[in-house]
């Protein structure tokens, strides 16, 4: 269960530029917090209208700008009314892309935060069939704290990958209660 007295970072896999809308929908239906989404600066310049939906940017090729974005994220996550979306992969990859590489930003935030925040891995899988619209499957991973992530840098990566693998396993075998069809 999510602790509403803490800030929250959700960490979905980044399989499409549409997945921000899925996060928006999940937040509206389930979390009901003020939503922020971290995007690459070049993408936010290209899709400028996302800034009106709570998106802000990070420029990974400029250390000063990267640090400023991470500092801003720390300010956001210190407010329990906020949910921040950070894509741990850092860029769009197909669902089944391997190996999965996780950027260090969330671990950095976990180590630098003044107050503990929650981290929720989210896995999305899209299924196209003969229907007009695809089906989106969602699986929520194990809720972590920034303290846990700070003391074990591999924890987030392991939980992120495990959640993706579990979604795929559940999708292939049954439509279990852990999967929400949107």
C-alpha angles and dihedrals in degrees: 000000000000116000104228091197089071135063115255134219116192117202112199126174110258107230100144141007084246093067091085087066090053089053089048090053093047091049092049093049102035117010102034094196132131105277127223125175124197112221135177109265093237090054093048090051089051095044096033094164090072089076087072089058096056100274121144130178144247125196107205094188093060115062094198093053092043091053091047090053092048091049090051089050090052089054091049096047092050087070113079091208091068135084116193122199115213121174104218092203089060095218142038116288131168113262093253097044112134143225095042112218118198122202120229099238099101092047088050090051091048091054096045101041117114092207130037116259133186126250121203120190112212126192123201127191124180121208122197117201137155089290121105093245128037123243118243117209120201130192126184115215131211112306109242133191126227088240090059092047092047093054094044113036092187094054098086093046092049094047092045092052093041091053092052091048092048092051091051092047093048091045092052096045109030142337095255127188090262091070121079117200111212 
